[in-house]
Amino acid sequence: MKIDTSIPLSKILLICIIIGAYQIPVYPETDDVYADLAVDELYAEAVDAIEGESGKRKYIETVRLLRLAAEAGHPISQYTLGDMYANGLGVRRNQKQAFKWWRLASESDFALAMFKTSWAYLSGSGVAESRDMAKELLEKIVDPDVRLDYGSRFFIGQDYGIMRNVKGYASYYLGTMLIEDEPNDKSVVARGLQLIEDSASLGIIESVLFLAVSYASGEHYTVDVTKAKEMFKRYKLMLSDSVRRRMEFVMVGLDPLANNDIQDGLTATSDELNFLVNQMIVDLVREQRGLPKDKRILTDLEAIELLEIAAQSDTKRACLDLALILAEGDEDIRDGRRAFAYIEQAAEDEWRLAMYNKGVMLMNGVSGKLDKELGKEALRKADDYGLYVARLVLDEEMSPRLIGEAEALKICENGYEKKDPRAIYSYAYRLKMGIGVPIDYNYKKLFKLFMRAAKHDDAGGLFEIGTAYYWGDGVEQNYRKALEWYEKAKEVGSRNANFEIAYMKSKGEGCLINYDVARKLYLEICDSDFEAMNNLANFYFDGLGIKKDEAKACELYLESANKGSSIAKTNLGRAFQHGRGVEKNLEQAINWYEKAAELGSVFAALQLVSIYEEELADLNEVTHWREVAAENGDIDSMLEVADRYHLGRGVPQSSYKSFEWANKYLALKPIGYYMTNKQFKAVRCLAFALMDDSWNGYDPEEAASLWHFLSDRGYYESKLILAKMHEDGVLKNSKPGSALKIYKSVYEDSKKQDSKKYMAWSAFGVAKCYEKGLGTKINSENRVKWLRIADDIGQAAASYELALIGLEKEKGSVEYKEAIQLMSKAANYKYTPALFWYAEYHLVHDDDLNQDSLVIQWLKAMARKGNAKARKLLREHNIEYRENKPIPDKNESDDEMPFFLEIAACSLSLEQLSV
């Protein structure tokens, strides 16, 4: 289903589009503008184009650049170009072309490309189906002796997401294929099981589920309930909130383009990823409920508890299973009213299997309410949507009973064998959607099945043939034919076809634009289809083929929103924000945007970010809605949230959260030879997180490898931090002499570039080396010399150090009077140690210090933020203050900010970094 949210093009542009609707863009073999660029630079230009300005993505430009780099043999460009063809971004969707480019990239040992190519062979997408070729590629990915060179060069390393997870998933799929293909060969099965165990060790949740069920059922192992429960315990742990997000990252990481604005922006979101994880819960519950009670991993009560967790994320399958267990379980858990409540929740979107069971419950009075007429009405709806078993009940060929997906599938298969058109459609639909069976990606096979049903004027079959032509699934994409088949489906009563025809008429897809016809078609179904009502409202809001009436549009938006449309809620928020059709009301705009964002609307979440940032100046709310947008798949928000958790802007500082979000961002924006500023920022978050010893991800060696990665690309900041790590001896191979060498190198390089910020920091580092005797003898004069260089540039830390030399009468050339001036200079820079020196000085020497003085006010503010030294000073001088408790000191013994966090806290402008 497609939701119309765009503003219509001008009539002139529409004519151009109609004339060229079926012309595939032709790209020149060379391009004067980009002729002198290296392939990695072309790829970088392509990335910039797909990111676009102001959120506007330039897919056609991206394809043009990718093609130039791909034809020059650039593997990541070849792989990404394949994804563009697979998703229809900037080009017509073409699985053959997708396969061609994935295969070329895979020849360079590019793991992601090999994985996609194996998937194409398995599904017969763009190439003749070949299970052997798929296994050959998967074997190459899992082979420990094969170096996946392009994987390690284009991405940040196996432990940072994509490579590791591709290997995990490749192991899982290869293992299951080996077991399925040769179940009687013990050695092959043993290897398959070992691969699945390896996959489980890499955190692939499907493998953990497979092992849990296998130990419980005894299918591949000797029955071992203890091991089964251990695996299940691990499985439950993986479903905790923190690890579930990690699993979402794994799933997204397998397809860098999966969350871009495909199909009018209606793409996989984190809600859908949650749905995939929740499906696994349902699968596990179903698998174990078929076992004897002494071999079950879960009791019915535990199953209900897990299913309720899944149901909270609005997982319809979980609601259905809950209803079946509560309606048919043992007496101690049987609850007809709760069962009916869950089946109603599952049937909200008129899911046919849920509608069927709702009808049976009403006919049998399971909920305590007997209503045969309403029951038959629900059964008719299930039949209308193609559920063969509902037709059998209505025709009294079987007694009405509650039924699960597996049993429904068997009945459909029986009808399929009898060549009943409705059963053929139902069987094909289950294969397409993965209902009760694994999803079948062989689109040509599905097309043939739907065509068999369509030849008998089955509404569902006719509709699916139209959809196949619309998207080019199993057949060449053709809007005109799609429209023809939708028209046929509409004639036999398909309301979904009504919607699709209306959408195509309004967009001029396969026909000339006809707003009048589109509006009438939406009007026919808007009583039961809230998205049709939203699209109808757009006609009034924008004056499409009708007099513009924003007030009327808002009435329709409100009705659609109240029925559950997130798009309508967003449109209402926009109307209230700008006062279009309703009186301008920011509070109401926020209210509707929040409701839409809670349903997964990224646009609504970003509008809330804009409002709280620009109009209400509420940093906490800005961060909250940024994170909501990130959770719903907005890539730029993922990076923004990572940075906010890194710096503690609007949220408590959290290295774990920063690492997690930066990791997710890089999975979607893999790094090539050329790195964008955004990618630099993400890697920087990873490295800083690994340097924080307050969480279990602390790993200075890995952090150093990332700083080296950035340092090789010319980022001065990373070189400074590497020097500091050598200075402090936190690395296994720390070399004090290396610190001095790096500091001086950065100073000379930044001096040539006139980068005063890094001149100051590197000069300060050189001074520290002379102070500690690192790589040189201790030399006070040289220390003061380099501190003065840093001080002259404006380095507050250097001013403070020089002041201490004079105040403590150390050897050097700093007089007491100058020291006081330097301390004042550092304090004016708001350098915390200098401010504390002044505060302590006043507390000691000013006996009549006013409680409302600026010094006391500043100390109280620092104490409320959790600063240990401020609290200590106030306690020592018996000064009371109001204490906040939400963010305690990370280390109450630390009086000063660690060096690397000082650098992180600086307001670095990425555009000013010297590369």
N, C-alpha and C positions, 0 to 999 in steps of 0.2 A: 504494500500500500504506500502510495506516495503523497506526501503532504505539501501543499502549495504554500510556501512562505516567501517567495521572491516577488520583486517588483517587476511588472511587465516591461518588455523592451519596446522601443519605438517601432512604429509601423514599417519604417524603412528597413530597420535591422531585421524585423520579422520576415520581410520579403526575402532578404538575403539568406536568412537561415533556411527558409522553405525551399528556395532554389537550390541551395547547397546541402540540403539535409542528408543526402546520401553520399556525399563526396568525402573520402578519407583524405586528411591533410597530406600533402606531398612535401617531403623535407629534402632540401638540397644536400648533395654529398659534401659540400664545403660551405663555409660561412665566413665571409670577410671579417666580421666583427670578432669571431672566436678562432680564426685560423691559426693564430700564433700561440694559443693557450695549450698547455700540457693537459693530458687527459684527466689528471687529478683535479686540475683547476676547472675544467669543464664540468666535472661532477659537482664541485663546490658551487659553481654558478647554477647548476640544476637544482641543488638543494635550496639555494637562496630563492630561486623562482618558485619552488613548490611551497616555501614558507610564505612568500609574497609580502607585499606591503599592506599594512593595516588589516592583516588577516585575509587578504584576497589572494587566493592561490592561482598561479599561472601554470596550469597543467600542460598546455600546448607548448609553451616555451620550455618547460622542463623536459618534455619528450624530445624536443629538437636538440637540446644540449646533450641529453643522455644518449641519443642516437649517435651523435658525433663521437662521443667518448667510447661508446660500446663498439662501434665499427672499427675504432682504433685498438680494440682488444682490452679495454678496461673492465675487469670482471665485475666490480660492484655496480658499474653503470649498466652492464649487460643484465645483471640480476634485477636491478631496480626497473629497467625498461620492461623486463618480463612482467613485473608486478603491475606496471602501468597498463599493459595490454590485458592482463588478467582481470583488472578492476575497471577497465574502461575509463581511464583518467587521461585526458588529452588526446586519446585515440579511441576508435571504435573497439569495443571489447572483442578480443580475438585470442582464443586459447592456443591456437597453433603458433602464433607469434610469441605468446607468453612462453610456451614450451621451448621454442627455438632459442630465445635469449637466456632462459634458465640453463638450458643444456650447455650453451657456449660458456656461461660463467662457471658451471660445474666442472668443465674441463680444466680450469685453473685451480682445482681443489678448493673451491669456495663452498664451505659447508652448507650455508643456507640455500645456495643454489642447488646443491646436490639433493638436499631435503625436498625442495619444491619439485625438482625434476622427478624424484622417486614418487612423489604424490601424484604427479601427472601420469606417470606410467601405471600406477595403481588404479587410478580412476578413469583412465582412457581419455583424459582431457587434453586435447590438442595433439594427441599422438595415439597410435594403436596401443591398446591395453597390453601391458607386459609385466606380470608379477616378477619374473626373473630379473628383468632390468631394474625394477624397483629395489629388489633385494640386493643386487650388485652394488647399487649406489649407497644403500644403507650400510652394507658391509664395509664400504670404504670409510664412511663417517665414523663407525664404531671401532675400526682397526686402530689399536694403540700405537702401531709402528708407522702409521701414515701421518705425516705432518700436514695439517690443514693450513697451509701458509697464508692464503688470502684471508682466512678467518682471523688469524692472529695479527695480521698486519692492518686489517681494516677496522678491527674492533679492539676494545680496551683489554683484551685478555680473557682467558676462559673463565676466570672466577668472577667476571663482571657481567654475566648474563647470557647473552645469546649463544656463544659457542658451547658453553657448558650445557645449556638446556637443549640445544639441537642434538648434541651427543646423547643426552638422556632420553629424548623422545625417539631418536633413531634406534636406540637400544630397545626401547619398549616395543616399537612397531615391528622391528626385525625379529625380536624374540617371539612375539605372538604369531607372526607369520610362519616362522619355523615350526612352531608347535602345531599350528593349524594344517600346514602342508604335509608334514610327515609325523603324524601322531603315534605311529607304531615304531619309529626309529628312536630307541632310547637315547642314543648319543646326541641326536639332533634335538630331541626334547630337552635333554639336560643342558645343552648349550643355550637353547631358547630361554630356559628358566634362569640360567646364569645372567643372560643379558637383561632380563627383567629385573633381577636382583640388583645388577649394576645400575639400572635406571632408577630403581627405588632409592639407592644410595645417593643419587644425584638430586633427590627431592622431587621426582616426578610422581604426582599423586595417583595417576592411573595405575602405575606399577605397584604402589603400596596397596591399592584396592584389589588388584589382581592377586597379590600374594595373600592378603587377608582371606579372601574368598577361597583360594586354592587350599590353604591350610585347613579351613573349616570344612570344606566339602570332600577333601581327599582326592580331588580330580587329578592333580599333578604331584602331590606329596602324600606321604602317610598322614592320616588325620592327626592333627596336633592342635587341639583347642587352645592350649597355652600360647603357642606361637601365633595362632590366629588372633587371639586377644591382644598380644603384644603389637602385632601389625596394625590392628584396629586402633589401639591406643595411640600409635604413631599417626595413624590416619586422622583421628580426632584432633591431635595436636596441630596437624597441618591445616585443619579447618578453623583454628583460632583466628581472631581478627588480624593479628600481626602477620601470621604465616599465610593466611588467605590472600592478603595483598601481594605477598611475594609470589604466590601461585598465579595471581592475575598478571603480574609482570612476566612470568614465564610464558603464559599463553600469548600475551601481546607480543613478546619478544620474538616469537616465531614468524611474525609478519609485520615488518616495519611500516607498511602502508595500511595495515588493517584499520587504524582508527582515523585515517584522513577523511576529508569530506566527500565520501563516496555516496552515490545515490541520494542526492539532495541533503547530505549531512546526516541521514538516518543510518548510522553505521553501528558496529559493535561498540558498546559502552561498557564501563565497569559493571553496570547492572547485569549485562548479558554475560560477562565473565563470571560474576557471582552465580549466575544461573547455571553455567557449566559445572562449577564446583558443586552446587546444590544438586545437580542431576546425579553426580556421583554418590551423594548421600542416598538418594532414592534408589539408585542401582544396588548399593550395598544392602539396603533394607530388604529389597525384593529378593536378592540372591539368598540371603540368610534365612528369610521367612519360609523358603522352600525346603529347608533342612529340618531333620528331627531336632527336637528341643535341646537334647543333650549336646548337639554339635553346633548350635547357634552361637554366633559371636555376640549377638544382642538379644536381650529380652524384648518383649513387645513394648514394655514401658520405656526402655532405652531407645527403641526404634521411634516411638512417638516423640520422645524428647528431641531426637535428631531431626526428625521430619518437621517439627514445629520451628526449629531454627531455620530450616530451608524455607518453610512457608512464610516466615517473617519477611523474607526477601521477595515475597510474591511469586514463589516458584509454584506454578500450577500443578506440576506433577507431584510435588510434595503434598499439596492440599488434597489431591485426588487419593494418594496412598493413605494419608491420614484418615480420610473419610471411609475408605474401605476397611482399614484396621479397626476403627472405632465402631463401624457398623457390623462387622462380622467377627470381631475378636472374642476372646474369652470373656466370661461374665464380669470379671473384675475390671476390665478396661472398656467394655461395651458402653457406648454413649451415643444414642441416636441423634440427639439434638446437636451435639458437637459435630457429629459426622455430617449432618445436613448443612451446618454452618460452613464447614470446610468445602463441601461439594459446591455450595453456592459461590464461594470464593474462587474455586477452580473454574466455574462456569461463567464467570463475569464477562469474559471475552468470547463467550459462546464456543468454547472448546468442545468439540462434538462428543468426545468420550465422557467429559464431565457432564454435558447436557444429558447424555444417555443415562448416567447413574443418578442424576438429579431426578429424571423422569421416573426411574425405577423406585427410588426412595419415596416419591410422592404417591406412586401407585400402590406401594406396599405399606405406606404409613410408617416408615422407618423412623422418621423424626417425631412421631406422635401426631403428625398431621396427614390425614388421608385425603388426597385430592386427585382422582384419576384423570379429570379433564386437564388440569395443569400438567400432570405427568405425561399425558399423551402429547400435549403441546411441546414439551421439552424433547420428547422422543422424535417428534416430527422435525424439529430443528436439527437434531443430531442426524437424522436421515437426509435432510436438505443439504447438510455439509458433508455427506458422503459416507456416513458410518453404516455399513451394511447390516450390522447386528441390530441396529435400531429398526431397520425395515423389517427384519425377521420378527421382532417383537410385535410391531404394529400389525403385521400380517398373521400374528398368532402362530408362527412356526416354532416358537420356543417360549417358555414361560419367562416373564420378566424377572431378571435377577441382577444383582450388582456384579460388575465385571471389570477386570483390570486390563491393561494394555496387551499382555501376552495372550490372554484368552480371546480378546477382541481380534488380535492379529490372526489367530488360528481360524476363527470364524470367517474372517475376510479372505484368508487363503483358500478355504473350502469354497467360498463363493467365487473366487478367482478361477479355481479349477473348473467350476461349473460355467465359466464364461459370463457371469453376471456383470454387466457394465459398471454398476455401482461398486461392486466388490473389487473389480479391476482398478477403478479409480482410487478406492480406499487403500488398497494394497500399495499402489504406486506412491500415493501421498505419504504413507508411513515410511516407505523407503527414502523418500525425498527429505522428510523432516526428522528421520531417526526416531520415530515413535515405536517403541518396543523392539526396535532392531537398529543396528548401526546405520548411520547415514550412508546412502549410496550416492557417490559422486559421479557415477556414470550417467551423464545427462542424456546421452543418445538413447540409452536403454530406457530411462524414465520417459523420454519423449514418446517412444514407441508404445509404452504402456498407457500413457495418458491418451494417446491417439486412438487406441483400441476402445477406450471408454467414450471418447468424444464421437466416434463414428456411430454410437448409439444415442447421440444427443444427451449424454450425461452432462449436467451443468458443471460439475467439478472438473471433468475431463476437458471440456471446452475452454473453461477458464484457464487451466494449467497450460494448455497449448498456446493460448494467447500470451501467457506470462513467459513461456519458453521463447517465443518469437521476440518479445519485448527485450529480454535480457540476452538473447543469443545463447541459451542453455540447450546444448545438444542439437542446435540448428543455427543456421546463419541469422544474425539479428536482422529483423525487418519490422519496422513500426506499422507499415500498412497491413501486413498480415496479422500482426498482433491485434490491431484494431478490428479486423474482420472477425477473428475468433472471439474477441470479447463481445462483439455484437451478437454472435451466435449464442454465447453463454447467457447474455442478457435476455434474449428471446425465450429461453427456457427457465428464467427465474433467478439467475445469479445476481444478487445485490452487489457482490464484490466487483462483478464486471461493470455494473453501473458506475461505480466509483472510478475504476480505471479508465473507462471511456470518457467520463467527465474530465478527468485530469488531462488526458491526451488531447481532447478538444480545446481545453484552456491553454495548452502549451503549443499546439500546432504540431504534435508528433504524429506523423503518418497521415496528416490531413491539414487543411487550412484551419486557422484559429476560428472558433465559433463560440463566443462567450454565452450567447443565448442558450444554445443546446446544452453546454456544460452546466450552466446555472440550473436549468430545468432538471437535468439528471441528478445533480447534487440534492435538489429539492425533493426528489422522489424518495431518497433514502435517508435524509438527514434526521428523520424522526427516531431512527435506531442507530445511526452511525455518527458519532460525535465529531469524527475527523472530517466527514463530509460537511457537517454544519460549520466547522471552522473554515473550510475552503470556500463554502458559500458566503460566509461573512467577508472573506477577502474581496469578493466581487463588489460588495457595497463599500468597503473601506477604500478601495483603490479606484472605484468607478469603472469597472471592467464590463463594457457592454450594457451598462445601466447607470442611472444617475447616481453620482457619489453620495453616500449617506453614511457618514461615520458613526452617527448615533445608532442607526439600525444595525450596523456591523458590530458595534460593541454589545448590543443586546444578544446577538447571535453568539459572539465570543463568550459571553457570560454563561449562556445556556450550555454551550459546548464544554466550557471549563468545568462547570458543575457536574457534568457527566464524566469527567476524567481526562479531557484532552490537555496534555502539557503544552502543546503548541498554542492552543486557545488561551491558556493561562499566561503564556509569554506575551501573546498579542494584547491581552488586557493590561498587563504590566506596562507595555510600551504605550498604550493609549493613555493610561493614567499619568505616566511620566511626562508625556509631552502635551497632554490636554487635548487629545484628538478624539472627538465623539463623546467625551466625558469631561467633567471639570478636572483640571490638573490637580493631582493629589499624590504627593510623593510617598506618603504612608501607604496608600492603596497600591501604588506601583510596586513598592517593596514587598507588600503582602502577596501579590500575584506572582511576582518574580520568584519569591521564596517557594511558593507552592509548585511552580514549574520546575525549579531547580531540584527540589526534592524528588521529582519524577524523572530526573536525569537530563534536563535541558541545560546544555553547556552555555548556550546563548544567555539564558536567564541568569545563570550564575555569574557570568562575566558582566552583565548589566548591573548586578548587585555590587560587584567589585568596583565598577565605575562610580556608582552612586556613593558608596561608602568612602571611596578614595577622594573624589572630587567635590562632593557636596556635603558630606557629613564628617569627613576626616576621622573615621573610626578605624584604626589600624587593626584591631582584633577582628572586626567583622570583615575587613578586606582580606585578611589571611584565611579566615574561615571559608569564605565563598570561593577564594582561589583554590582551596583544597577540595571543595565540592566539585568545582570545574575539572580539576585534575582527576578526581576519582571517576568522573564521567567521561574521561578520555581526552581532555584538552591537553595537548602536548606541551605548549608553552607554559601552561599553568603548573605542570609537573615540575618544570625547572624553577619557576618562581617560588613554589612551595618548598622545594629543596633548599633554595637560598634563604628563605625566611626561617626555616628550622635551623639552618646553619648559624645564622646571626641572631636568632631569637627575636625576630621582628613580628610582633603580634601574637607570638606563641612562645612557650618556654623553649629554650634552646635544646635541641635534640639531635645528636649526631646520628642516631639510628634512623630517625625519620628523614633527615637530610640525605643520608646514604641511600635509603630506600627509594626516594623520589628521584634522585639524580640517576640512580641505576635504571629506573623505569624509563626516564627520559632518553638515556643513551641506547636503551634497547630499541626505541622507536626512531632515534636519530643516530644511527651508527656512524662512526668516524672514519673518514677516508684519509688519504695522505694530507689533504687540506682540512684544517679544522676551523669551524666558525667560532665566533666569540661566545655564542650560546653553549656550544659543546665544550669550550674551554671552561666556562663557568660550571658546567655539570661535573667535569672531571675534577675541578678544584674542590667542589663540595665533597666528592668521594674521598679525595686525598686528606682534606681536613678532618673528615669523620674518622678516618683510619688512624689519625694522630691523637684522637681523644680516648684516654684510658678509662673513661667512666662507663664504657659499655663493652660488651664481649666482642665487638668487632675491631677492637684496638689491634693494629698491626702496622708498626712503623716501617717494616721492610716493604710491605705492599704500598704504603704511602710513598715511600721513597721512589719505588718503581714508577708511580704515577707522576711524581714531581720530575723525574728524569724524562718521562714521556713528554711533559710540557716544556721542560728545559731544552730538549732537543729541537723544539719548535720555536725557541727564542723568547720564551716568557721569563722576564727578569725575576718576577716574584718567586717563581718556582726555584730558580737558582739560589735566591736568598734563603729560602726555607731549607733547601738541601744543605747549604753552608751552615745554617743554624743547627741542623740535625747532627752534622759532623762535629760542630762546636760543643754540643751538649752530650755527645757520645751515646745517642739513643739507638744507633745502628750497630749491627754485629761487626761490620767492617769499618766503623767510624775512624776517620783519619783527621786528627786535629789540624794537620798541615793543609788538608784539602779545604778547610773552612776559610783560611786566610787567602788561599789561592783563588777560590771562587768569589769571595767578597771583592778582591782587587780587580778580578776580571769583569765583574758586573759594574764596578765603578767606572772603569775605563770605557766599557761599551756604552753605558748610559750617559757618560760625559760626552761622547761623540754624538749621541742622539739628542743631547740636551734634555734628558729626562731627569729633572731635578729630584723627583720623588725617590727614584731608585739610586741616584747618586747619594742622597742623604742616608738611606737605609744601609747601603753597602759601606759607606764611610763609617757609620756607626758600628757595623760588624767588624771592620778592620780594627777599630779602636778596641773592641772587646778582645780581639785576638792578642793585641799588644798588652792588654791588661792581664790576661790569663797565661800568656806565654804559649799560645797555640801556633805551632809552625814557625815560631820565632822566639827570641828571648823577651822576657818581660821588659817593657820600655815605657816609662811614664811619659816621657817627652813626646814620643810618637803617638801614644794614646791620646794625649791632649791635642796634638796636632790634628788627628783625624776626627776627634770630637768637635773641634772648632770648624772643620770643613762641613760636618753635618749640621752644626748649629747655624752656620752662615746661610745654609740653604733653607733652614726653617724646621729642623728635626727637633721636636720637643724633648724626646728622650735624651738627645745629646746635650741640650741645654740643662736638663736636670742633672745628668752625670757630671757635667762641668761644675755646676753649682755645688754638688756634694764634695767635689775635690777641694774647692775653696773653703767650704764651711768646715770640713773635717781636717783642713790643713794638711792635705796629702801633698806629696812632692809634685810640683808642676808650676805652671805660671798663672794660676787663677787666684786673684786677690779676693779678700772677704767682701769688699764692696761690690766687685763685679759678680761674685757668687750670688749675692742677694738679687742683683738685677737679672741674672740668668734664671734664678728660681722663679722670679716674677714673670719672666718671659714664658717659661714652661707652663706656669699656672694660667697665663692668659691664653695659651693654646688649649686650655682645659685638660692638661695632662694630669691624670689622676694622682700619681705619686707626689707631684708638686703641690697639688691642692691639699692632699693629706698633710704634707709638711707644714703648710701655712695653717691649716686647721689645728694641728697639734701644737704649733707654736703659740697660737692665740689662746688655746685652752690652758696652756701652762703659764703663760706670762700675763694674761689679762684676767685679774681676779674679779673684776666687775663686768665680765663679758655678758652682754644682754642676751637673754634666751631667744630673742627674735632676730638676732644678728644674722647677716648673710652666711657667716661661717657655720653657725648652729643649724640654720635652715638646710644648708647643703649637706651637712653630716646626717641630719634626720632623713633627708631624701635618699641618701646612699644606704642608710640603714634599712629603710623600708624596701629598697630593692634587693636586700639580702646581703649587703657587703659586710663581711666579718669584722674588718678593721674599724669601720664606722661604728658598728654596734659596740665593739670593745671600748673605743674612746668615750662614747656616750655613757656606758656603764661605769667606767672608771671615774667620770666626773659627775655622776649622779644626775644625768640629764635624761628625763623621760621622753619617750617618743612612741608613736603609734606604729606597731609592728605588723607588716604584711607577711603572710606565711606561704603563699602559693609557690614561690620559686626560691628555695633555699640555695645557699652557696654550694657549688659543686665540690669545692675543697676549702673548708673554712680556715685552713692554715695558710692559704695563699693570700698575701696582701696585694700582690701585683698581678696584672693580667699576663698570662704566658705570651712569649714573643710571637708565636705563630697566630695567636688569637688577636694580638694587637694589629698584625698585618691584615687579618681577616676583617677586623672591625673598621679599617680605613675605608673611606668611600672611594673605592677604586673605580675609575671610569674605564671600562673595557676598551673603548675606542682610543684611549690615550696610551694603552700598553704598547710597548715597542716590540715588534715581532721580527 
